[in-house]
Amino acid sequence: MSHFETDAIRTQTERSQFLEHSTPLYLTSSFVFEDAEDMRASFAEEKQRNVYGRYSNPNNSEFVEKICKMEGAEAGYSFATGMSAVFSTFAALLNSGDHIVSARSVFGSTHGLFTKFLPKWNITTSYFDTNNLDDVEYKIQSNTKILYAESPTNPAVDILDLERLGHIAKKYKLLLVIDNCFATPYLQNPIQFGADLVIHSATKLIDGQGRVLGGVTVGKADLIREIYLFSRNTGPALSPFNAWVLSKSLETLAVRVDKHCENALKVAEFLENHSKVNVVKYPFLKSHPQYAIAKKQMKLGGNVVAFEIKGGIGAGRQFLNKIKTCSLSANLGDTRTIVTHPASTTHAKLSEDDRLETGITGGLVRVSVGLEHVQDIIDDLNQALKV
Ligand SMILES: *Cc1c(COP(=O)(O)O)cnc(C)c1O
């Protein structure tokens, strides 16, 4: 069996008559048939071939095949965004009356989907305490179908024990769906711990250069078949151009993520020793409450560091205003280091109590550590921490 880096580079669609070395971009909305019989057999799915861009495209297939190899998954489907992957996965697998049990800390739009939109179709969600997995079993009902979580979480960088979630899902016959975006397939493979499906926003570290949006769901073939049938009818397909960019990006995922993690650990260690900083959360710092679990399930700690500035919400905003080299932006997983202040931006609409319940204090700052020279990142954070 070949290794991660080799699969990322050598998994490739068949060469065309031009014998290109690098996979070309297949900008075509449809594909042609030899004759009436070829067309009939293709539509009947007696042949595995491309028919129409909403169903499949060679660039999309290459991207999905790579992610499947990296995650140890049987099959997958690629989406225009991470959120279309999340939505289509739920919409394809759930019926009216079904119930989801989810960690309380999930990506903002996923939380919005659970609270504002899925209830329109009578699909309800209960939340368990992200830092207390004893709570999960209390939230399971007779109509629960899916157990859902992210690890590491956004923005508080909490870690959930995937193996334990796998056991609970098995015991109650639930589908375990993990959003593996923060870890990437390079650092963590949830299927190994019992996940049935793994979702990625490819917009983040998979692209890694802040250029395109994309998403993917991979896992058990029978479940992916349902997701595929839903998607080929509803149309959330990833564009071939973005698939081409993302498949190229995967070729360098391992080296990029190694460097992101090396820089992030140094930034976390710097912050931990800073007098203006209360708490630093980074999975591979010994002080992280779930350090042992992070070590068990992740190869490295990821690129996101959360920390709390002394002085609350005012100090957090002041820090952001003094940042020079790093960017203030909503994205993460870019080559450029990005700093955000969740309490005054992404989570500003939450009540103070709800914010604190998800670990978002007034002084919490999230840093998506990039690939600039680490000393320049640290110098910028250091000057912004000076009053
Ligand atoms: C960004 C993100 C998403 C959504 O992805 P988009 O590509 O922005 O739609 C989902 N989950 C997590 C954890 C994310 O960080």
The ligand as an ORCA input file, in Angstrom:
! r2SCAN-3c Opt
* xyz 0 1
  C     -15.826     26.592      7.124
  C     -16.406     25.427      7.773
  C     -17.570     24.816      7.262
  C     -18.316     25.364      6.056
  O     -17.542     25.356      4.912
  P     -17.804     26.364      3.676
  O     -16.859     25.843      2.650
  O     -17.472     27.738      4.168
  O     -19.224     26.237      3.297
  C     -18.051     23.698      7.903
  N     -17.446     23.197      9.012
  C     -16.334     23.764      9.532
  C     -15.717     23.164     10.743
  C     -15.773     24.891      8.940
  O     -14.680     25.450      9.464
*
